[in-house]
Amino acid sequence: MKWWQFKNQIKKELKPVYVFIGKSEKLKETGLKLISEKFSNEIIKFNHENSPSEILNELNSNSLFSKKKIVLVK
């Protein structure tokens, strides 16, 4: 998906999963910012130190405060 397509698409609706791949950290951070503006929730962050089971547990768990949540895996 091109950048302009992504921006237009999130204005209409948010998909369940987005994967940002590429060298530009600035574009990735901007994409995350655009998505997070749709939520009032905190962003739950994971990195290489977390096990796949920890990440999957978070993805499968329900939030206490909202129906939706942002889970960021770097």
All heavy atoms as a GROMACS GRO file, in nm:
protein
  619
    1MET      N    1   0.085  -0.117   0.000
    1MET     CA    2   0.000   0.000   0.000
    1MET      C    3   0.090   0.124   0.000
    1MET      O    4   0.187   0.131   0.073
    1MET     CB    5  -0.090  -0.004   0.125
    1MET     CG    6  -0.177   0.118   0.142
    1MET     SD    7  -0.282   0.116   0.290
    1MET     CE    8  -0.393  -0.015   0.255
    2LYS      N    9   0.059   0.216  -0.081
    2LYS     CA   10   0.132   0.343  -0.086
    2LYS      C   11   0.092   0.430   0.032
    2LYS      O   12  -0.015   0.414   0.091
    2LYS     CB   13   0.101   0.418  -0.216
    2LYS     CG   14   0.134   0.341  -0.341
    2LYS     CD   15   0.283   0.333  -0.359
    2LYS     CE   16   0.312   0.266  -0.493
    2LYS     NZ   17   0.446   0.215  -0.500
    3TRP      N   18   0.179   0.526   0.067
    3TRP     CA   19   0.155   0.613   0.182
    3TRP      C   20   0.022   0.688   0.169
    3TRP      O   21  -0.055   0.693   0.264
    3TRP     CB   22   0.272   0.709   0.198
    3TRP     CG   23   0.256   0.801   0.316
    3TRP    CD1   24   0.233   0.935   0.312
    3TRP    CD2   25   0.257   0.766   0.453
    3TRP    NE1   26   0.221   0.986   0.438
    3TRP    CE2   27   0.235   0.882   0.527
    3TRP    CE3   28   0.273   0.646   0.523
    3TRP    CZ2   29   0.230   0.884   0.667
    3TRP    CZ3   30   0.268   0.648   0.660
    3TRP    CH2   31   0.247   0.766   0.730
    4TRP      N   32  -0.005   0.744   0.054
    4TRP     CA   33  -0.128   0.821   0.035
    4TRP      C   34  -0.251   0.731   0.046
    4TRP      O   35  -0.356   0.773   0.096
    4TRP     CB   36  -0.126   0.899  -0.097
    4TRP     CG   37  -0.120   0.813  -0.219
    4TRP    CD1   38  -0.007   0.770  -0.285
    4TRP    CD2   39  -0.229   0.759  -0.293
    4TRP    NE1   40  -0.040   0.693  -0.393
    4TRP    CE2   41  -0.178   0.683  -0.401
    4TRP    CE3   42  -0.367   0.766  -0.279
    4TRP    CZ2   43  -0.256   0.616  -0.493
    4TRP    CZ3   44  -0.447   0.698  -0.371
    4TRP    CH2   45  -0.391   0.626  -0.476
    5GLN      N   46  -0.239   0.604   0.003
    5GLN     CA   47  -0.349   0.509   0.016
    5GLN      C   48  -0.376   0.478   0.163
    5GLN      O   49  -0.491   0.468   0.206
    5GLN     CB   50  -0.318   0.380  -0.059
    5GLN     CG   51  -0.313   0.397  -0.209
    5GLN     CD   52  -0.260   0.272  -0.277
    5GLN    OE1   53  -0.159   0.215  -0.235
    5GLN    NE2   54  -0.327   0.231  -0.384
    6PHE      N   55  -0.269   0.462   0.239
    6PHE     CA   56  -0.282   0.436   0.382
    6PHE      C   57  -0.353   0.552   0.451
    6PHE      O   58  -0.447   0.531   0.528
    6PHE     CB   59  -0.142   0.414   0.444
    6PHE     CG   60  -0.141   0.421   0.594
    6PHE    CD1   61  -0.194   0.317   0.669
    6PHE    CD2   62  -0.087   0.530   0.659
    6PHE    CE1   63  -0.193   0.322   0.808
    6PHE    CE2   64  -0.085   0.536   0.797
    6PHE     CZ   65  -0.139   0.431   0.871
    7LYS      N   66  -0.310   0.675   0.424
    7LYS     CA   67  -0.372   0.792   0.487
    7LYS      C   68  -0.521   0.802   0.453
    7LYS      O   69  -0.603   0.830   0.540
    7LYS     CB   70  -0.298   0.919   0.445
    7LYS     CG   71  -0.164   0.935   0.512
    7LYS     CD   72  -0.088   1.056   0.464
    7LYS     CE   73  -0.157   1.183   0.502
    7LYS     NZ   74  -0.083   1.304   0.466
    8ASN      N   75  -0.556   0.777   0.328
    8ASN     CA   76  -0.697   0.782   0.289
    8ASN      C   77  -0.777   0.668   0.352
    8ASN      O   78  -0.892   0.688   0.392
    8ASN     CB   79  -0.710   0.776   0.137
    8ASN     CG   80  -0.666   0.904   0.070
    8ASN    OD1   81  -0.670   1.012   0.129
    8ASN    ND2   82  -0.622   0.894  -0.054
    9GLN      N   83  -0.717   0.551   0.361
    9GLN     CA   84  -0.787   0.435   0.415
    9GLN      C   85  -0.819   0.452   0.564
    9GLN      O   86  -0.928   0.420   0.607
    9GLN     CB   87  -0.704   0.310   0.391
    9GLN     CG   88  -0.775   0.180   0.416
    9GLN     CD   89  -0.757   0.132   0.558
    9GLN    OE1   90  -0.649   0.136   0.613
    9GLN    NE2   91  -0.865   0.088   0.617
   10ILE      N   92  -0.724   0.503   0.644
   10ILE     CA   93  -0.751   0.515   0.787
   10ILE      C   94  -0.850   0.626   0.818
   10ILE      O   95  -0.908   0.628   0.926
   10ILE     CB   96  -0.624   0.530   0.872
   10ILE    CG1   97  -0.550   0.659   0.840
   10ILE    CG2   98  -0.534   0.410   0.859
   10ILE    CD1   99  -0.440   0.691   0.938
   11LYS      N  100  -0.871   0.716   0.725
   11LYS     CA  101  -0.976   0.817   0.744
   11LYS      C  102  -1.113   0.751   0.740
   11LYS      O  103  -1.205   0.794   0.808
   11LYS     CB  104  -0.967   0.926   0.637
   11LYS     CG  105  -0.849   1.018   0.653
   11LYS     CD  106  -0.846   1.119   0.541
   11LYS     CE  107  -0.720   1.204   0.549
   11LYS     NZ  108  -0.708   1.296   0.436
   12LYS      N  109  -1.126   0.644   0.660
   12LYS     CA  110  -1.254   0.575   0.644
   12LYS      C  111  -1.276   0.473   0.754
   12LYS      O  112  -1.383   0.468   0.815
   12LYS     CB  113  -1.259   0.505   0.508
   12LYS     CG  114  -1.253   0.600   0.390
   12LYS     CD  115  -1.245   0.523   0.261
   12LYS     CE  116  -1.216   0.618   0.146
   12LYS     NZ  117  -1.185   0.546   0.024
   13GLU      N  118  -1.179   0.388   0.777
   13GLU     CA  119  -1.189   0.285   0.880
   13GLU      C  120  -1.052   0.231   0.916
   13GLU      O  121  -0.958   0.238   0.837
   13GLU     CB  122  -1.276   0.168   0.832
   13GLU     CG  123  -1.211   0.086   0.723
   13GLU     CD  124  -1.287  -0.043   0.692
   13GLU    OE1  125  -1.345  -0.103   0.783
   13GLU    OE2  126  -1.287  -0.080   0.574
   14LEU      N  127  -1.041   0.180   1.037
   14LEU     CA  128  -0.917   0.116   1.080
   14LEU      C  129  -0.928  -0.034   1.063
   14LEU      O  130  -1.028  -0.095   1.098
   14LEU     CB  131  -0.889   0.147   1.228
   14LEU     CG  132  -0.844   0.288   1.259
   14LEU    CD1  133  -0.834   0.307   1.409
   14LEU    CD2  134  -0.710   0.318   1.194
   15LYS      N  135  -0.826  -0.092   1.007
   15LYS     CA  136  -0.819  -0.238   0.992
   15LYS      C  137  -0.766  -0.297   1.123
   15LYS      O  138  -0.705  -0.228   1.204
   15LYS     CB  139  -0.726  -0.275   0.876
   15LYS     CG  140  -0.768  -0.220   0.742
   15LYS     CD  141  -0.895  -0.284   0.694
   15LYS     CE  142  -0.931  -0.234   0.555
   15LYS     NZ  143  -1.057  -0.286   0.509
   16PRO      N  144  -0.785  -0.428   1.145
   16PRO     CA  145  -0.739  -0.489   1.270
   16PRO      C  146  -0.588  -0.491   1.287
   16PRO      O  147  -0.538  -0.486   1.398
   16PRO     CB  148  -0.793  -0.631   1.263
   16PRO     CG  149  -0.896  -0.631   1.157
   16PRO     CD  150  -0.866  -0.518   1.065
   17VAL      N  151  -0.514  -0.497   1.174
   17VAL     CA  152  -0.368  -0.509   1.183
   17VAL      C  153  -0.303  -0.422   1.076
   17VAL      O  154  -0.348  -0.419   0.961
   17VAL     CB  155  -0.323  -0.656   1.161
   17VAL    CG1  156  -0.172  -0.668   1.158
   17VAL    CG2  157  -0.382  -0.747   1.268
   18TYR      N  158  -0.196  -0.354   1.116
   18TYR     CA  159  -0.111  -0.282   1.022
   18TYR      C  160   0.033  -0.326   1.045
   18TYR      O  161   0.077  -0.339   1.159
   18TYR     CB  162  -0.121  -0.130   1.042
   18TYR     CG  163  -0.252  -0.073   0.998
   18TYR    CD1  164  -0.357  -0.056   1.088
   18TYR    CD2  165  -0.274  -0.038   0.866
   18TYR    CE1  166  -0.479  -0.003   1.047
   18TYR    CE2  167  -0.395   0.013   0.823
   18TYR     CZ  168  -0.496   0.030   0.915
   18TYR     OH  169  -0.617   0.080   0.874
   19VAL      N  170   0.107  -0.347   0.937
   19VAL     CA  171   0.248  -0.383   0.944
   19VAL      C  172   0.325  -0.277   0.865
   19VAL      O  173   0.300  -0.258   0.746
   19VAL     CB  174   0.275  -0.523   0.885
   19VAL    CG1  175   0.423  -0.555   0.888
   19VAL    CG2  176   0.194  -0.628   0.959
   20PHE      N  177   0.416  -0.209   0.933
   20PHE     CA  178   0.499  -0.108   0.868
   20PHE      C  179   0.638  -0.168   0.847
   20PHE      O  180   0.706  -0.205   0.943
   20PHE     CB  181   0.511   0.018   0.953
   20PHE     CG  182   0.380   0.089   0.975
   20PHE    CD1  183   0.317   0.088   1.097
   20PHE    CD2  184   0.320   0.157   0.871
   20PHE    CE1  185   0.197   0.152   1.118
   20PHE    CE2  186   0.200   0.223   0.889
   20PHE     CZ  187   0.138   0.220   1.012
   21ILE      N  188   0.678  -0.175   0.720
   21ILE     CA  189   0.808  -0.232   0.684
   21ILE      C  190   0.883  -0.129   0.602
   21ILE      O  191   0.826  -0.066   0.514
   21ILE     CB  192   0.789  -0.361   0.602
   21ILE    CG1  193   0.713  -0.466   0.683
   21ILE    CG2  194   0.923  -0.416   0.557
   21ILE    CD1  195   0.673  -0.587   0.603
   22GLY      N  196   1.012  -0.113   0.632
   22GLY     CA  197   1.092  -0.022   0.552
   22GLY      C  198   1.200   0.043   0.636
   22GLY      O  199   1.208   0.025   0.757
   23LYS      N  200   1.280   0.122   0.571
   23LYS     CA  201   1.394   0.186   0.636
   23LYS      C  202   1.356   0.314   0.710
   23LYS      O  203   1.421   0.352   0.805
   23LYS     CB  204   1.503   0.217   0.533
   23LYS     CG  205   1.563   0.093   0.473
   23LYS     CD  206   1.668   0.130   0.369
   23LYS     CE  207   1.724   0.005   0.305
   23LYS     NZ  208   1.822   0.036   0.201
   24SER      N  209   1.252   0.381   0.666
   24SER     CA  210   1.219   0.512   0.722
   24SER      C  211   1.145   0.501   0.855
   24SER      O  212   1.026   0.473   0.860
   24SER     CB  213   1.132   0.591   0.623
   24SER     OG  214   1.092   0.713   0.682
   25GLU      N  215   1.219   0.524   0.964
   25GLU     CA  216   1.159   0.524   1.097
   25GLU      C  217   1.059   0.639   1.111
   25GLU      O  218   0.959   0.626   1.181
   25GLU     CB  219   1.266   0.532   1.205
   25GLU     CG  220   1.348   0.406   1.220
   25GLU     CD  221   1.265   0.285   1.260
   25GLU    OE1  222   1.177   0.298   1.346
   25GLU    OE2  223   1.289   0.177   1.203
   26LYS      N  224   1.087   0.749   1.043
   26LYS     CA  225   0.998   0.865   1.052
   26LYS      C  226   0.859   0.831   0.996
   26LYS      O  227   0.757   0.867   1.055
   26LYS     CB  228   1.058   0.984   0.978
   26LYS     CG  229   0.976   1.109   0.992
   26LYS     CD  230   1.042   1.229   0.928
   26LYS     CE  231   0.953   1.351   0.949
   26LYS     NZ  232   1.010   1.470   0.895
   27LEU      N  233   0.854   0.761   0.883
   27LEU     CA  234   0.725   0.722   0.825
   27LEU      C  235   0.652   0.624   0.916
   27LEU      O  236   0.530   0.632   0.933
   27LEU     CB  237   0.743   0.661   0.686
   27LEU     CG  238   0.759   0.758   0.570
   27LEU    CD1  239   0.780   0.681   0.440
   27LEU    CD2  240   0.639   0.849   0.558
   28LYS      N  241   0.725   0.532   0.976
   28LYS     CA  242   0.664   0.436   1.068
   28LYS      C  243   0.603   0.508   1.188
   28LYS      O  244   0.491   0.479   1.229
   28LYS     CB  245   0.766   0.333   1.114
   28LYS     CG  246   0.814   0.241   1.004
   28LYS     CD  247   0.921   0.149   1.060
   28LYS     CE  248   1.000   0.083   0.952
   28LYS     NZ  249   1.110   0.003   1.004
   29GLU      N  250   0.677   0.601   1.245
   29GLU     CA  251   0.628   0.676   1.360
   29GLU      C  252   0.509   0.763   1.322
   29GLU      O  253   0.413   0.775   1.399
   29GLU     CB  254   0.740   0.762   1.420
   29GLU     CG  255   0.850   0.683   1.486
   29GLU     CD  256   0.802   0.602   1.606
   29GLU    OE1  257   0.714   0.649   1.680
   29GLU    OE2  258   0.854   0.491   1.626
   30THR      N  259   0.512   0.821   1.204
   30THR     CA  260   0.398   0.902   1.157
   30THR      C  261   0.276   0.815   1.137
   30THR      O  262   0.165   0.853   1.173
   30THR     CB  263   0.435   0.975   1.026
   30THR    OG1  264   0.551   1.057   1.050
   30THR    CG2  265   0.322   1.064   0.979
   31GLY      N  266   0.294   0.696   1.082
   31GLY     CA  267   0.183   0.602   1.065
   31GLY      C  268   0.122   0.563   1.198
   31GLY      O  269   0.000   0.561   1.213
   32LEU      N  270   0.206   0.535   1.296
   32LEU     CA  271   0.157   0.502   1.429
   32LEU      C  272   0.082   0.620   1.490
   32LEU      O  273  -0.024   0.602   1.552
   32LEU     CB  274   0.273   0.460   1.520
   32LEU     CG  275   0.237   0.430   1.664
   32LEU    CD1  276   0.137   0.315   1.673
   32LEU    CD2  277   0.360   0.402   1.745
   33LYS      N  278   0.132   0.738   1.470
   33LYS     CA  279   0.066   0.858   1.524
   33LYS      C  280  -0.073   0.875   1.462
   33LYS      O  281  -0.170   0.904   1.531
   33LYS     CB  282   0.151   0.982   1.497
   33LYS     CG  283   0.093   1.108   1.554
   33LYS     CD  284   0.181   1.228   1.525
   33LYS     CE  285   0.112   1.354   1.573
   33LYS     NZ  286   0.177   1.474   1.527
   34LEU      N  287  -0.083   0.856   1.331
   34LEU     CA  288  -0.212   0.869   1.263
   34LEU      C  289  -0.312   0.767   1.315
   34LEU      O  290  -0.430   0.798   1.336
   34LEU     CB  291  -0.195   0.854   1.112
   34LEU     CG  292  -0.125   0.967   1.040
   34LEU    CD1  293  -0.098   0.930   0.895
   34LEU    CD2  294  -0.207   1.094   1.047
   35ILE      N  295  -0.267   0.645   1.340
   35ILE     CA  296  -0.355   0.542   1.393
   35ILE      C  297  -0.393   0.574   1.537
   35ILE      O  298  -0.509   0.567   1.575
   35ILE     CB  299  -0.288   0.403   1.384
   35ILE    CG1  300  -0.276   0.361   1.238
   35ILE    CG2  301  -0.368   0.299   1.463
   35ILE    CD1  302  -0.192   0.238   1.217
   36SER      N  303  -0.295   0.613   1.618
   36SER     CA  304  -0.322   0.638   1.759
   36SER      C  305  -0.413   0.758   1.782
   36SER      O  306  -0.479   0.766   1.886
   36SER     CB  307  -0.192   0.653   1.837
   36SER     OG  308  -0.121   0.767   1.795
   37GLU      N  309  -0.421   0.849   1.687
   37GLU     CA  310  -0.512   0.963   1.699
   37GLU      C  311  -0.659   0.918   1.699
   37GLU      O  312  -0.745   0.990   1.745
   37GLU     CB  313  -0.488   1.064   1.587
   37GLU     CG  314  -0.359   1.142   1.605
   37GLU     CD  315  -0.326   1.229   1.486
   37GLU    OE1  316  -0.395   1.221   1.381
   37GLU    OE2  317  -0.228   1.306   1.495
   38LYS      N  318  -0.685   0.800   1.647
   38LYS     CA  319  -0.821   0.745   1.644
   38LYS      C  320  -0.861   0.684   1.779
   38LYS      O  321  -0.976   0.651   1.800
   38LYS     CB  322  -0.833   0.637   1.537
   38LYS     CG  323  -0.801   0.683   1.398
   38LYS     CD  324  -0.921   0.750   1.338
   38LYS     CE  325  -0.893   0.782   1.192
   38LYS     NZ  326  -1.010   0.837   1.127
   39PHE      N  327  -0.765   0.666   1.868
   39PHE     CA  328  -0.787   0.602   1.997
   39PHE      C  329  -0.754   0.700   2.110
   39PHE      O  330  -0.670   0.787   2.096
   39PHE     CB  331  -0.695   0.481   2.015
   39PHE     CG  332  -0.724   0.367   1.924
   39PHE    CD1  333  -0.668   0.361   1.798
   39PHE    CD2  334  -0.807   0.265   1.964
   39PHE    CE1  335  -0.692   0.254   1.714
   39PHE    CE2  336  -0.833   0.158   1.881
   39PHE     CZ  337  -0.775   0.153   1.755
   40SER      N  338  -0.816   0.678   2.224
   40SER     CA  339  -0.776   0.754   2.343
   40SER      C  340  -0.699   0.662   2.438
   40SER      O  341  -0.666   0.700   2.549
   40SER     CB  342  -0.900   0.810   2.414
   40SER     OG  343  -0.986   0.705   2.450
   41ASN      N  344  -0.670   0.541   2.393
   41ASN     CA  345  -0.604   0.441   2.475
   41ASN      C  346  -0.453   0.460   2.475
   41ASN      O  347  -0.397   0.526   2.388
   41ASN     CB  348  -0.632   0.300   2.422
   41ASN     CG  349  -0.776   0.277   2.389
   41ASN    OD1  350  -0.850   0.368   2.358
   41ASN    ND2  351  -0.817   0.154   2.395
   42GLU      N  352  -0.390   0.394   2.570
   42GLU     CA  353  -0.245   0.391   2.570
   42GLU      C  354  -0.197   0.287   2.468
   42GLU      O  355  -0.273   0.200   2.427
   42GLU     CB  356  -0.191   0.357   2.707
   42GLU     CG  357  -0.221   0.216   2.754
   42GLU     CD  358  -0.163   0.188   2.889
   42GLU    OE1  359  -0.047   0.145   2.894
   42GLU    OE2  360  -0.234   0.209   2.988
   43ILE      N  361  -0.073   0.298   2.431
   43ILE     CA  362  -0.013   0.204   2.338
   43ILE      C  363   0.066   0.101   2.418
   43ILE      O  364   0.151   0.138   2.500
   43ILE     CB  365   0.079   0.276   2.237
   43ILE    CG1  366  -0.002   0.376   2.157
   43ILE    CG2  367   0.149   0.176   2.146
   43ILE    CD1  368   0.082   0.467   2.069
   44ILE      N  369   0.038  -0.026   2.398
   44ILE     CA  370   0.108  -0.133   2.467
   44ILE      C  371   0.224  -0.173   2.379
   44ILE      O  372   0.205  -0.213   2.264
   44ILE     CB  373   0.012  -0.252   2.492
   44ILE    CG1  374  -0.108  -0.204   2.573
   44ILE    CG2  375   0.086  -0.365   2.562
   44ILE    CD1  376  -0.229  -0.291   2.561
   45LYS      N  377   0.347  -0.160   2.431
   45LYS     CA  378   0.467  -0.180   2.349
   45LYS      C  379   0.540  -0.309   2.385
   45LYS      O  380   0.554  -0.343   2.501
   45LYS     CB  381   0.562  -0.062   2.367
   45LYS     CG  382   0.502   0.068   2.319
   45LYS     CD  383   0.599   0.183   2.334
   45LYS     CE  384   0.534   0.313   2.287
   45LYS     NZ  385   0.624   0.425   2.295
   46PHE      N  386   0.587  -0.377   2.280
   46PHE     CA  387   0.669  -0.496   2.294
   46PHE      C  388   0.792  -0.481   2.205
   46PHE      O  389   0.790  -0.409   2.105
   46PHE     CB  390   0.592  -0.622   2.251
   46PHE     CG  391   0.481  -0.660   2.344
   46PHE    CD1  392   0.351  -0.623   2.317
   46PHE    CD2  393   0.507  -0.732   2.459
   46PHE    CE1  394   0.247  -0.658   2.401
   46PHE    CE2  395   0.405  -0.768   2.545
   46PHE     CZ  396   0.274  -0.731   2.516
   47ASN      N  397   0.899  -0.553   2.240
   47ASN     CA  398   1.020  -0.553   2.156
   47ASN      C  399   1.079  -0.693   2.152
   47ASN      O  400   1.015  -0.789   2.195
   47ASN     CB  401   1.120  -0.449   2.206
   47ASN     CG  402   1.165  -0.476   2.349
   47ASN    OD1  403   1.177  -0.589   2.391
   47ASN    ND2  404   1.187  -0.369   2.423
   48HIS      N  405   1.202  -0.704   2.106
   48HIS     CA  406   1.267  -0.834   2.089
   48HIS      C  407   1.288  -0.910   2.220
   48HIS      O  408   1.312  -1.030   2.220
   48HIS     CB  409   1.400  -0.817   2.016
   48HIS     CG  410   1.503  -0.745   2.097
   48HIS    ND1  411   1.504  -0.607   2.106
   48HIS    CD2  412   1.604  -0.789   2.173
   48HIS    CE1  413   1.603  -0.571   2.185
   48HIS    NE2  414   1.665  -0.679   2.227
   49GLU      N  415   1.280  -0.840   2.333
   49GLU     CA  416   1.300  -0.906   2.463
   49GLU      C  417   1.175  -0.981   2.510
   49GLU      O  418   1.183  -1.064   2.599
   49GLU     CB  419   1.342  -0.803   2.567
   49GLU     CG  420   1.477  -0.742   2.538
   49GLU     CD  421   1.515  -0.633   2.637
   49GLU    OE1  422   1.437  -0.603   2.729
   49GLU    OE2  423   1.624  -0.578   2.621
   50ASN      N  424   1.062  -0.951   2.449
   50ASN     CA  425   0.937  -1.019   2.486
   50ASN      C  426   0.924  -1.148   2.406
   50ASN      O  427   0.961  -1.154   2.289
   50ASN     CB  428   0.817  -0.930   2.459
   50ASN     CG  429   0.820  -0.804   2.541
   50ASN    OD1  430   0.859  -0.699   2.491
   50ASN    ND2  431   0.780  -0.813   2.665
   51SER      N  432   0.868  -1.247   2.470
   51SER     CA  433   0.847  -1.375   2.401
   51SER      C  434   0.723  -1.368   2.314
   51SER      O  435   0.633  -1.287   2.340
   51SER     CB  436   0.830  -1.488   2.504
   51SER     OG  437   0.706  -1.474   2.571
   52PRO      N  438   0.718  -1.450   2.210
   52PRO     CA  439   0.598  -1.453   2.127
   52PRO      C  440   0.472  -1.483   2.208
   52PRO      O  441   0.366  -1.429   2.180
   52PRO     CB  442   0.627  -1.564   2.025
   52PRO     CG  443   0.776  -1.566   2.016
   52PRO     CD  444   0.824  -1.535   2.155
   53SER      N  445   0.483  -1.567   2.309
   53SER     CA  446   0.364  -1.600   2.390
   53SER      C  447   0.315  -1.479   2.467
   53SER      O  448   0.193  -1.461   2.484
   53SER     CB  449   0.392  -1.717   2.482
   53SER     OG  450   0.493  -1.685   2.575
   54GLU      N  451   0.405  -1.393   2.515
   54GLU     CA  452   0.363  -1.270   2.584
   54GLU      C  453   0.284  -1.179   2.490
   54GLU      O  454   0.181  -1.123   2.527
   54GLU     CB  455   0.485  -1.192   2.635
   54GLU     CG  456   0.554  -1.252   2.753
   54GLU     CD  457   0.676  -1.171   2.791
   54GLU    OE1  458   0.772  -1.166   2.710
   54GLU    OE2  459   0.676  -1.113   2.901
   55ILE      N  460   0.334  -1.166   2.369
   55ILE     CA  461   0.267  -1.080   2.270
   55ILE      C  462   0.131  -1.139   2.233
   55ILE      O  463   0.031  -1.067   2.230
   55ILE     CB  464   0.356  -1.064   2.145
   55ILE    CG1  465   0.487  -0.992   2.184
   55ILE    CG2  466   0.283  -0.987   2.035
   55ILE    CD1  467   0.595  -0.997   2.080
   56LEU      N  468   0.126  -1.268   2.208
   56LEU     CA  469  -0.001  -1.333   2.174
   56LEU      C  470  -0.102  -1.323   2.287
   56LEU      O  471  -0.221  -1.302   2.264
   56LEU     CB  472   0.022  -1.478   2.135
   56LEU     CG  473   0.088  -1.500   2.000
   56LEU    CD1  474   0.120  -1.648   1.979
   56LEU    CD2  475   0.000  -1.448   1.888
   57ASN      N  476  -0.055  -1.338   2.411
   57ASN     CA  477  -0.145  -1.323   2.526
   57ASN      C  478  -0.208  -1.184   2.529
   57ASN      O  479  -0.327  -1.169   2.556
   57ASN     CB  480  -0.073  -1.352   2.657
   57ASN     CG  481  -0.048  -1.499   2.679
   57ASN    OD1  482  -0.118  -1.584   2.623
   57ASN    ND2  483   0.050  -1.530   2.761
   58GLU      N  484  -0.128  -1.083   2.503
   58GLU     CA  485  -0.180  -0.946   2.503
   58GLU      C  486  -0.279  -0.926   2.388
   58GLU      O  487  -0.383  -0.863   2.404
   58GLU     CB  488  -0.066  -0.845   2.493
   58GLU     CG  489  -0.112  -0.701   2.499
   58GLU     CD  490  -0.186  -0.667   2.627
   58GLU    OE1  491  -0.140  -0.705   2.736
   58GLU    OE2  492  -0.291  -0.601   2.619
   59LEU      N  493  -0.245  -0.979   2.272
   59LEU     CA  494  -0.334  -0.965   2.156
   59LEU      C  495  -0.468  -1.034   2.180
   59LEU      O  496  -0.571  -0.987   2.131
   59LEU     CB  497  -0.267  -1.022   2.031
   59LEU     CG  498  -0.148  -0.942   1.977
   59LEU    CD1  499  -0.077  -1.021   1.869
   59LEU    CD2  500  -0.191  -0.806   1.926
   60ASN      N  501  -0.467  -1.143   2.253
   60ASN     CA  502  -0.589  -1.219   2.278
   60ASN      C  503  -0.666  -1.174   2.401
   60ASN      O  504  -0.778  -1.219   2.424
   60ASN     CB  505  -0.557  -1.368   2.289
   60ASN     CG  506  -0.518  -1.429   2.156
   60ASN    OD1  507  -0.579  -1.399   2.055
   60ASN    ND2  508  -0.416  -1.512   2.157
   61SER      N  509  -0.608  -1.087   2.482
   61SER     CA  510  -0.676  -1.044   2.603
   61SER      C  511  -0.766  -0.923   2.575
   61SER      O  512  -0.743  -0.847   2.481
   61SER     CB  513  -0.575  -1.006   2.711
   61SER     OG  514  -0.507  -0.888   2.676
   62ASN      N  515  -0.867  -0.908   2.657
   62ASN     CA  516  -0.957  -0.793   2.646
   62ASN      C  517  -0.906  -0.678   2.730
   62ASN      O  518  -0.850  -0.698   2.837
   62ASN     CB  519  -1.098  -0.831   2.694
   62ASN     CG  520  -1.163  -0.932   2.603
   62ASN    OD1  521  -1.145  -0.928   2.483
   62ASN    ND2  522  -1.240  -1.022   2.661
   63SER      N  523  -0.927  -0.558   2.680
   63SER     CA  524  -0.893  -0.439   2.755
   63SER      C  525  -1.002  -0.412   2.858
   63SER      O  526  -1.120  -0.434   2.832
   63SER     CB  527  -0.881  -0.319   2.660
   63SER     OG  528  -0.863  -0.201   2.733
   64LEU      N  529  -0.964  -0.365   2.974
   64LEU     CA  530  -1.062  -0.334   3.078
   64LEU      C  531  -1.140  -0.206   3.048
   64LEU      O  532  -1.252  -0.190   3.094
   64LEU     CB  533  -0.992  -0.318   3.213
   64LEU     CG  534  -0.926  -0.444   3.270
   64LEU    CD1  535  -0.849  -0.410   3.396
   64LEU    CD2  536  -1.029  -0.550   3.297
   65PHE      N  537  -1.081  -0.116   2.971
   65PHE     CA  538  -1.139   0.016   2.954
   65PHE      C  539  -1.194   0.045   2.815
   65PHE      O  540  -1.263   0.144   2.796
   65PHE     CB  541  -1.034   0.123   2.989
   65PHE     CG  542  -0.977   0.103   3.127
   65PHE    CD1  543  -0.849   0.056   3.143
   65PHE    CD2  544  -1.054   0.130   3.238
   65PHE    CE1  545  -0.798   0.036   3.270
   65PHE    CE2  546  -1.003   0.111   3.365
   65PHE     CZ  547  -0.874   0.064   3.381
   66SER      N  548  -1.162  -0.038   2.719
   66SER     CA  549  -1.203  -0.010   2.582
   66SER      C  550  -1.218  -0.140   2.504
   66SER      O  551  -1.158  -0.242   2.538
   66SER     CB  552  -1.100   0.081   2.515
   66SER     OG  553  -1.134   0.102   2.380
   67LYS      N  554  -1.294  -0.135   2.394
   67LYS     CA  555  -1.308  -0.251   2.307
   67LYS      C  556  -1.186  -0.268   2.217
   67LYS      O  557  -1.160  -0.376   2.166
   67LYS     CB  558  -1.432  -0.238   2.220
   67LYS     CG  559  -1.560  -0.256   2.294
   67LYS     CD  560  -1.675  -0.242   2.198
   67LYS     CE  561  -1.784  -0.339   2.232
   67LYS     NZ  562  -1.896  -0.336   2.139
   68LYS      N  563  -1.114  -0.159   2.195
   68LYS     CA  564  -1.000  -0.162   2.104
   68LYS      C  565  -0.874  -0.121   2.177
   68LYS      O  566  -0.878  -0.051   2.277
   68LYS     CB  567  -1.023  -0.067   1.986
   68LYS     CG  568  -1.142  -0.108   1.901
   68LYS     CD  569  -1.161  -0.012   1.787
   68LYS     CE  570  -1.280  -0.052   1.704
   68LYS     NZ  571  -1.299   0.035   1.589
   69LYS      N  572  -0.759  -0.166   2.124
   69LYS     CA  573  -0.631  -0.127   2.182
   69LYS      C  574  -0.524  -0.130   2.074
   69LYS      O  575  -0.540  -0.192   1.970
   69LYS     CB  576  -0.593  -0.220   2.297
   69LYS     CG  577  -0.578  -0.365   2.258
   69LYS     CD  578  -0.551  -0.450   2.380
   69LYS     CE  579  -0.555  -0.597   2.346
   69LYS     NZ  580  -0.536  -0.679   2.464
   70ILE      N  581  -0.415  -0.061   2.101
   70ILE     CA  582  -0.300  -0.060   2.010
   70ILE      C  583  -0.190  -0.142   2.076
   70ILE      O  584  -0.150  -0.114   2.189
   70ILE     CB  585  -0.251   0.082   1.982
   70ILE    CG1  586  -0.358   0.162   1.912
   70ILE    CG2  587  -0.123   0.079   1.900
   70ILE    CD1  588  -0.322   0.307   1.891
   71VAL      N  589  -0.142  -0.242   2.004
   71VAL     CA  590  -0.029  -0.323   2.049
   71VAL      C  591   0.082  -0.302   1.947
   71VAL      O  592   0.068  -0.337   1.831
   71VAL     CB  593  -0.065  -0.472   2.061
   71VAL    CG1  594   0.056  -0.553   2.102
   71VAL    CG2  595  -0.180  -0.493   2.158
   72LEU      N  596   0.191  -0.242   1.993
   72LEU     CA  597   0.305  -0.210   1.906
   72LEU      C  598   0.416  -0.310   1.930
   72LEU      O  599   0.462  -0.328   2.042
   72LEU     CB  600   0.356  -0.069   1.934
   72LEU     CG  601   0.481  -0.024   1.861
   72LEU    CD1  602   0.456  -0.018   1.710
   72LEU    CD2  603   0.527   0.110   1.912
   73VAL      N  604   0.458  -0.379   1.823
   73VAL     CA  605   0.567  -0.476   1.831
   73VAL      C  606   0.678  -0.426   1.741
   73VAL      O  607   0.660  -0.411   1.621
   73VAL     CB  608   0.520  -0.617   1.786
   73VAL    CG1  609   0.635  -0.717   1.799
   73VAL    CG2  610   0.399  -0.661   1.868
   74LYS      N  611   0.793  -0.400   1.801
   74LYS     CA  612   0.909  -0.353   1.724
   74LYS      C  613   1.017  -0.459   1.726
   74LYS      O  614   1.043  -0.520   1.824
   74LYS     CB  615   0.966  -0.225   1.782
   74LYS     CG  616   0.887  -0.104   1.743
   74LYS     CD  617   0.960   0.021   1.784
   74LYS     CE  618   0.898   0.142   1.724
   74LYS     NZ  619   0.972   0.261   1.748
   0.00000   0.00000   0.00000
